[in-house]
Structure formats: C-alpha cells, structure tokens
C-alpha cells in the first residue's frame, strides 16, 4: 500500500470530504483527489502539512504502514506531535526533531528521495 492509499484511508476515517481535507492542509481544490486517482506520490512538503494539521495521525503508519493509523490521545505531546509507542525510541527521537526546520526539511528530502527511488 502506498502513502497516498493510507492518506485516503485516513480521510475516510476522519469522515471529511477531499475538498475539506485539501483546505485543511492548505492545498488547492482537487489536489488530493488527483493524487489518489492517479496513484501518485505525495511530496514531503505535503506530508509535513498533513502531519502538522492532524497530530492524531501516526506518522510512522503514514510513512511506513506500521502500527495503528491513529495515535491514542495519551501519546500526543503538548506540541501536538504524536509518538507511536513508548518502546519505539528511534521514532520518538525522530519526531521530537520535527520542530526544527532544517531537520524537518532533511527528513522531507529523504522521504522524497525514497519515494522517487521506488518509482524508478
């Protein structure tokens, strides 16, 4: 399952229209619909917007398909950053650095490169 498929599942779970979802993440009308219909990859900047807008969305599930789609309320910190589980030290550490713009950009670049490599 691709990231775009997991985004579609999350949108259905949230019971929002694609138009409302696009608005919530600051994308143009029809953006996510086009991505879903064409089974296209979603860029790191869009993933960042989704994770920022929906702190209950498990970023590990979104990116890798591992764990639960939605984080329990008790694992979302005061900045709204979600943690997949207490035992996942690497993911927890990585997510703590999402607030640092330079590191966030590097993570986005790595994700973009990974998605591009999968398409090639």
C-alpha positions in Angstrom: 0.0 0.0 0.0 1.3 3.4 -1.0 1.3 6.5 1.2 -1.4 8.0 -0.9 -3.6 5.0 -0.2 -3.0 5.4 3.6 -3.9 9.1 3.2 -7.2 8.1 1.5 -7.9 5.7 4.4 -7.2 8.5 7.0 -9.5 10.9 5.1 -12.3 8.3 5.2 -11.6 7.6 8.9 -11.9 11.4 9.6 -15.1 11.4 7.6 -14.2 14.6 5.7 -14.6 15.4 2.0 -11.5 15.5 -0.1 -12.2 19.3 -0.6 -12.2 19.9 3.1 -9.0 17.8 3.6 -7.3 19.9 0.8 -8.4 23.1 2.5 -7.2 21.9 5.9 -3.7 21.2 4.7 -3.5 24.4 2.5 -3.6 22.6 -0.8 -5.6 23.6 -3.9 -9.0 22.2 -4.5 -8.8 18.8 -6.1 -5.2 18.2 -5.2 -5.7 15.0 -3.1 -8.4 13.7 -5.5 -5.9 13.9 -8.3 -3.2 12.2 -6.3 -5.5 9.4 -5.3 -6.9 8.9 -8.8 -3.5 8.8 -10.4 -2.0 6.7 -7.5 0.7 9.4 -7.4 3.4 10.0 -4.8 2.9 12.8 -2.3 5.8 15.1 -1.7 7.5 15.7 1.6 6.1 19.2 1.9 2.5 17.8 1.7 3.3 15.1 4.2 4.6 17.7 6.6 1.4 19.7 6.2 -0.7 16.6 6.9 1.3 15.7 10.0 1.2 19.3 11.3 -2.6 19.5 10.7 -3.5 16.1 12.1 -1.4 15.4 15.3 -3.6 12.3 15.9 -2.3 10.7 12.7 0.5 8.3 13.4 3.4 9.4 11.2 5.0 6.0 11.3 1.8 4.4 9.9 1.5 7.2 7.3 5.1 6.7 6.0 5.7 3.0 6.6 2.3 1.4 7.2 3.4 0.2 10.6 1.4 0.5 13.8 -2.0 2.0 14.2 -3.4 4.7 12.0 -4.4 7.0 14.8 -2.4 7.6 18.0 -4.1 7.3 21.3 -4.8 10.7 23.0 -2.3 10.0 25.7 0.7 9.8 23.3 0.3 13.2 21.7 2.6 15.7 23.4 1.9 19.3 24.3 3.3 20.5 20.9 0.8 18.2 19.1 3.5 15.8 18.0 2.5 12.2 18.1 4.5 9.3 19.4 3.8 5.8 18.1 4.8 3.9 21.3 7.0 4.3 24.3 9.1 1.4 23.1 9.9 3.0 19.7 12.8 5.1 20.8 14.1 5.8 17.3 10.7 7.1 16.1 10.2 9.1 19.3 13.6 10.8 18.9 13.0 11.5 15.2 9.6 13.0 15.9 11.0 15.3 18.6 13.1 16.9 15.9 10.2 17.7 13.6 10.0 21.2 15.1 13.5 22.0 13.8 13.0 23.4 10.3 16.4 22.3 9.0 15.9 18.7 10.2 12.3 18.7 9.0 13.5 19.7 5.5 16.2 17.0 5.5 13.6 14.4 6.6 11.3 15.6 3.8 14.2 15.3 1.3 14.9 11.8 2.4 11.2 10.8 2.1 11.0 12.4 -1.4 14.2 10.6 -2.5 12.8 7.3 -1.1 9.5 7.8 -3.0 11.4 8.7 -6.2 13.6 5.6 -5.9 10.5 3.4 -5.5 9.1 4.8 -8.7 12.3 4.3 -10.7 
